[in-house]
Amino acid sequence: MKILFPYRKKFTSLAILIVFMQSAIAQDLHFSQFFEAPLLRNPSLAGIFTGDYRIQGVYRDQWNSFTNAYKTGSFNGEYKMPIGQSNDFLTMGLQILYDKAGSAGLTTSEIFPALNYHKSLSSEKTMYLSLGFMGGYAEKRIDRSKITTNNQFDGAAYNPSLADGETFPTPDIHYWDGSVGMSFNTTFGMDQQNSLFFGAAYHHLNRPKNSFYQNAQTELDPKYVFSAGFKISVSEQSYFTLQADHSMQGNARETIGGAMYSYKLGEFTDDPKYVLNVGAYLRWKDAFIPVVKIDMLPLSVALSYDVNISPLETVSQGRGGIELSISYIGFLNRDNSAKYKVLCPRF
């Protein structure tokens, strides 16, 4: 696609956007608060929390400092159920993702149900091996009315009545997609106050076609995600949480990791009224990400901001993306609630 050169101001912003869109082809959508979108990391991370259900939402607004680039939203829900009289659990989940990028309105929508089985490996402490599957329907579409090409330049000026010269038969594509993952989580230390998990996931296992031109050779590359996390108690009132992901998709690589320090506020440390969390994450060679999070149990709210340290730093003036996340974890009024279980998957 060639953009009109006479409209230089518009060309500059669209040219930058094309670079972003080309990089997006090689790499999936992602969040700086990756820990608030567990199913996007690995479907086997569904249900690894203390509660019967969890609802999470993340909104990201990126690169609007110099172009209308990305607006991304994620919503996921998880419902955890014990299996029979054993310590095993089953988690059902749903992941919804929406993204809109650039002046041409490239829009991505995904609806993925998920299922995760947690097998207990110990009758004395929390120790689970989880196998999760996720898959569903995805759609991408573009607004052709907002695309400008040099075919619409009549020699003197831009003429929107001229054909844009593009040959893709449809402005939208649809496909089915799926992923699978495994993870291990356990507790350790005095009174089992510390916890850890690690896991691996394989996304786009069916390698769906991904071309507006209906090119059979264009398909989504498989993505491999390796995740790990540790929660270490410092005192009765405070603890550290460290998490990291490493992703590989085609020629693209991404490593993100960091730590949060959490301090419990209130009279009872085993059931605090509030927990204040502050920390920072680093997306290697791309962004430094300070994070502030407040737990007002059962509700949590987190705010983060990307400080751009990539080669685009000069254009963006260090400004990246802002993210807001909201999470709600609850218990159900039932005899087999996780609230009364001594052992359950948690982190």
Order of alpha helices (4+ residues) and beta strands (2+ residues): alpha-alpha-beta-beta-beta-beta-beta-beta-beta-beta-beta-beta-beta-beta-beta-alpha-beta
